[in-house]
Amino acid sequence: MRLYLASRSPRRRELLHQIGIDFDTVVFRDGMRADLETDETPLVNEDPVVYVERIARAKALHGLKIVEERRLPMRPVLSADTTLEFEGEIIGKPTDMADATRILKRLSGQTHRVLTAVAVAFDGRIESQLSVSEVRFCTLDEATIRAYVATGEPMDKAGAYGIQGHAALFVENLVGSYTGVMGLPLYETGVLLQRFGYPL
């Protein structure tokens, strides 16, 4: 039984392969031609948990709409969204290298929450699960931050870091889901898929 993954993330693809799930990818447009249905701009004063669940569900529903419009074989559509919460603020992907530097300076020596919502849409249903993890960074000096930003690794990642990459060296403590911090919490993903009759 195959499904559709509504995500460009190579990390999410790797994690699905890790647990033996076969899938095809549904790709959304981005940049100037981005799909309005998957706009990741937070609403005014939106709670981070509400935000990340809203975006994950929107991606799953839009992925299903694309499958229907293209008359592809009907299968469950899985999507996910990850954001950071620090001091009550939503911290998404950095806009540029200077923004990545600012984000990492804020996270240095502090504890933040990583929120990843997973959603599955199929056959008139949509359900979601939330993974919440707490991550504490060691104190990062300016040279370390500058060198890390120069690698380009932070640029497409919520919170300007990837725990599966060089930034693993920054993580002093993690309480929660390592795969959730990567972008696809496998326990929650498995729970959702089983609800839709997917054999694991």
HELIX and SHEET records of a PDB file:
HELIX    1   1 PRO A   10  GLN A   18  1                                   9    
HELIX    2   2 GLY A   31  ARG A   33  5                                   3    
HELIX    3   3 LEU A   36  THR A   38  5                                   3    
HELIX    4   4 PRO A   48  GLU A   69  1                                  22    
HELIX    5   5 MET A   97  LEU A  107  1                                  11    
HELIX    6   6 GLU A  142  ALA A  150  1                                   9    
HELIX    7   7 GLU A  153  ASP A  156  5                                   4    
HELIX    8   8 ALA A  158  ALA A  160  5                                   3    
HELIX    9   9 HIS A  166  PHE A  170  5                                   5    
HELIX   10  10 TYR A  178  MET A  182  1                                   5    
HELIX   11  11 LEU A  186  ARG A  195  1                                  10    
SHEET    1   A 4 PHE A  23  THR A  25  0                                        
SHEET    2   A 4 LEU A   3  LEU A   5  1                                        
SHEET    3   A 4 VAL A  77  PHE A  86  1                                        
SHEET    4   A 4 GLU A  89  ILE A  91 -1                                        
SHEET    1   B 6 PHE A  23  THR A  25  0                                        
SHEET    2   B 6 LEU A   3  LEU A   5  1                                        
SHEET    3   B 6 VAL A  77  PHE A  86  1                                        
SHEET    4   B 6 THR A 111  PHE A 122 -1                                        
SHEET    5   B 6 ARG A 125  PHE A 137 -1                                        
SHEET    6   B 6 VAL A 171  VAL A 175 -1                                        
END                                                                             
